[in-house]
Amino acid sequence: SSIFRVLGGLWSSSGGSITKPGGGGSGGSSGSGSGGGHGLATDVFYLPQKPYNVVGSLREQLCYPATTTTTTTITDEQLLLLLQKVDLGYLWQRRGDVNVDWHSELSLGEMQRFSIARLFFHKPKFAILDECTSATPQSVEKLLYHECDRLGIAYITICHRPQLREYHDVNLELQGEGRWQLKQLPPSSNSGGGSSDVVASDDSGGGSSGSAAVKSPSASSSNDSSSGGSGGGVGGGGGKVVTV
């Protein structure tokens, strides 16, 4: 979550630099706590474990943080299709498009599915996913990654479940005290088949304190900072990343 907040511009980094698509980024302590004015939903879209919910219509809740002009362009049919895709179609029948306090109305699982529908609506180039499926069924989790593949959305997933590695190509292990190791994941890594090849590392020692994985549509990854994300990013344009 600390990585998530720094990438989103909510926290400043105490050292080093961050380069992101769309011109956003920070250098050391000069990074702005407000994200440097680049917002959270341009080239990079952020899905936290506990999504933000509006007080407003179903259309405004789905399209957030889009402007009023954008929300009026989505038809009822498009709105219902997106809701049905994440098993929330019943909300249209229950509430229609009246104003609602969605934070009080929805369970955590429903909030997370709504957040996924927002991602499909905005279709950004990159998505940062921070435990955003912790309260959803596996079917929705599978839908998220397969639909990101179909839409060409590159993703970074921050989570604590190794089984999600099957959707990714590269695993970034954060070993503590500034140490890290980047590994190429074998096909179907969740099944335990194959071995992981080290792509890059700054120190092979130290205990593990976290990890991350990356996948690209072309199923290829490299230690290429041009892909965005944190320094030493992985994968070409349209690639996907998961962190564990």
VENTAVEN-V355929 format. One line per field, one symbol per residue. phi: phi as a letter, one per 30 degrees, with the letter a starting at -180 (. if undefined). psi: psi as a letter, one per 30 degrees, with the letter a starting at -180 (. if undefined). burial: + if it has 24 or more other ideal C-beta (glycine too) atoms within 12 Angstrom, else -. Layout:
BEGIN
phi=???
psi=???
burial=???
END
This chain:
BEGIN
phi=.ddeddddidccddaibbcbeijdlbbhdddddciiicicbcdccccddcddbccldedddddecddedddddddddddddddddcibedddddcibddbdddddcddddddddddddedddhddbbccchdbdccddddddeeddddeddicdbcccabceddddcbcbcccccjhidabcbdddehdddidicccdcaacadcjddblabbbbcedhbbadbdddjideidbjdeidbbbcb
psi=eeeeeeefgelkkflalkkllgfllljbffkkfggggflghcfkkkjlejlkkljaleeeeefkhlleeefffkleeeeeeeeeeghgffeeeefbhlkkjfefekleeeeeeeeeeeeeefhlekkjjjhfgfgllfeeeeeeeeeeeefhkkkkkjagjfffffglekkjkjglhgklkkkkklkhfffgkllkkkelkfjfallkgllllkkleghkllijfffaalkhlkkakglkkkk.
burial=+-++-+++++-++----++++--+++----+---++-++++++++++++-++++-+++++++++++----+--+----++-++-++-+--++--+-+--+-+---+--++++++++++++++-+++++++++++-+---++-+++-+++-+-+++++++--+-+++++++++++-----++++++---++-----+--++---------++++++++---+-++--++++++++++-+++++++
END
